[in-house]
Amino acid sequence: SRDRSGRGLPSSRGSGAVRRMPIRWGMVALGAVLHLATSVAGAAAAGPPALRIDAATLEAADLDRAVGALVEGLVAAKDDRRFWDPARPPADESSTQRLGWTAIVLLGLVEAGVSPQDPRIADAVAALMNASLEGTYAVSVRTMLAAILPDRHRGRLDADVRWLLEGFSRRSRGWDYVKRPNSTREDNSINQFASLALADAAARGVDVPERLWELLEARTLDMQRPDGGWTY
């Protein structure tokens, strides 16, 4: 909540807003980018006009207005049947991640303060929670969403955690695009999503074996480059 100079940073929407602000910003923005990159121009143009904010005078109200603009743009881009999934996955995207686009948009919207019971998204939440998913990205994001939904969705959270644990490969110390517990694929992107999902589930009280975290930690260190960073 404070920068290195000790000055208070802007906050809003209650005592938990400071802790959740980076997540709320990040997930709404990521949802917007992923969706609008695969949507028609007409849907993208349906949102409110761009906001012009000077970083030197940034205040909490500016953050709320920006988040509100992203929320309205995403809600306006919703399809009645596909929700936020593309009619056809782009050539460089996996068709196995069905409802993954919808999942990440819903996560962003709920993080931004939209109630999962809001009539604008309630049907999409229900469809996502009841769907059979096959992609690790899609399951991971749904897990993150289920971890912040009310207790009536706890069954879905537990089931998705089991899916991720069953799909973890000890050979690669990570995950593949779909559930392949013997996979040798090493993919930092998939591992990031699945790790975030299990961390959120663990914070909600779901048991995640300590050994899994140890394997992930060891693999992450093994994958570190000489310059201190990591590849995709």
N, C-alpha and C positions, 0 to 999 in steps of 0.2 A: 504493500500500500504506500510505500515511500520510495522515492528515488535516492540515488547515492548522496545527494546534498541534504537529505533529510526532509525535503519538502513533501507535503502530502500530495498524493496523486488524486485525480478526480474519481469519485465513486458515486453510485446512485443505486436505487432500488434495494435498499436494505443493507444489513450488516454483511451478508454473504456476497454482495455484488463485487467487492474488490477481488476476492479469491476467484470468482467465476468469470470476471471480465475478460481475461485473455481467452478462455475457452469459448465464451459466448461470442466474442468477436471472431475468433478463428473458425468456429464451426459454421456460423452464419455465412461468413465470407467464403469459406471453402465450398459450402453448399451452393452458394450463388455462382461461384466460378465453374464448378463441375456441371451444374445444371445449365446455365446459360451458354456454356461452350457446346452443349449438345442439343439446344432447343432452337426453335425457329426464331427468326428475327422479330416477328410480330409479338411473340410472347415476351421477349426480352425488353421490347420497347414499352411494355405495358406498365412498367414501374414508374416511380416518381422521378423528378429531375435530379441531376447530380447535385451533391452538396459541396460547397467550397468552404473548406475549413483550414485556418492557419494553425500549423502545429504549435506555434509559440503561444497561442491563446486558447488552446484546446481545453474545453471544460466538459464536465459530466453530461451536460445537456447536449453538447455536440455529439458525444458518443451515443446517447439515446436516440438522437435524430438519425444518425447514420445507421444504427441497428434497425430502427423503425423503417427506414427506406429499403434496406435489404429484405426485411420481412415482407413488406408490401409487394416488392418486386417478385419475390419467390411465390407468394400466395397467388399473385396474378398469373403466374406462369403455370399453375397447376392444371393438369388435364383430368377430366372427369373420370376417365377409365384407367389411364396409365399413371396418373398422379405426376411424378417428376421423372419417370423413366423415359428414355427416348423410344420412339416408335421402332427404331432399328439401331442397335448398338453401333457406334462408329467403327470404322475398319480396324483401328488400333486398340479397341476395347474388347474385353472378354464378354461373350454372351452368357457366361456362367454366373455373372454377378447380377442377375435379375433382381430388381427392387433395391439394389445397392444405391442407386441414384436417389430414389425416394427416401431410403433410410437416412442418408447423410443430410438431405434437406430437412427432414423432420427433426433430426437431432439438432441441427442449427436453429430451427424455429423454436423448439422447446427450450433450448439453452437461452434463447433470446427472450424468453418469458411468455411465449404463446402456450396456453393451456392445451394439453393433449385432448381435452374435451371440447375445444373450440370447434364449432361447426365447420369451419373452413378446413380443418385438417383431421377431424375425428375419424372420418371414413378411411383416410389413408393410414392412420395409426392402426385401426382395427385390421385392415387388410394386411399390413406388414406384420403385425403380431401373430396372425393366423397363417401366414404363408410358409410354404416349405422352400427353404433356400438351399442352394448348393455351393455358393461361392464364399470363400473365406473373407473377402472384403465386405460383402453384404452381411454375413453373419456377425462379423466384428462390429460393424456400425450399429446393427440392430441391438447387439449386446450393450453397447454404450448407451443407446436410447433406453432400453429396458431397465438399465441401472438407475435411471433418474425418474422413471415412471412410478406411479403408486404401487402398493403392495399386490394389488390384484394381478399385476403382470409378473410376479415373482416366478411363476412356473415357466414362463418364457425365458426369463433370465437364466434360471437354473439349466434349462434345456440347451440354450445356446452355449453356456459355459461348458457343458458336457461335450457338445459338438466340437468346440475348439480344443478341449483337452484330448479328445479322441483323434483329432486331426493333426496333433503335434507330432512331428517326426524327430525321434532321437538321433537319427542318422545325420540330419541337417541341422538339428537343434532349432527348428523353426517350422513354418507352414508352407503349403503350396497354394495355388489358386483355388483348389477344391480340397476336400478331405482326402489326403493321401498320407497316412501315418508312416509310410516307408519312403517318402520322397527324399531325394538328394538335392532338391532345389534350394539355393541360398538366395533369398530375396529380402533385402532390408525393408522394403516398402510394405510387403505383406506382414512381416514380423512386427513392424511398428503398429499397424492397425490392430492385429490380434493381441499384442502386448498391452496396448491402451485399453482394449476391451476387457481383458482379464483384470487389469489394475482397477478399473471402474467397478467391476463385479466384486472384487475382493473388498473394496471400500464399502460396498453395500452389504458385506457379510457372507458372501459366497466363498467357500473354501477353494483355494488354488494351491496345489502342492508346492512346497518350498523348493523341491528339486527342479521344477520347471523354471523357476526364476533363476536358479543357479546355472542351469544349462543355457538359458537366454543370455545371462550376463557373460558367461565364458565365451559364447559364440560372438557376441557383440564386440568384446575385446579382441578376439581373434581376427575379426573383420576390419579392425581399425587400420587405416593407412599410415604410412610413415609420417605424413604431414599432420597427423592427429585427427583427421576427419574420416568420413565414411563415404563410400560410393552409394549410388541409388539403391 
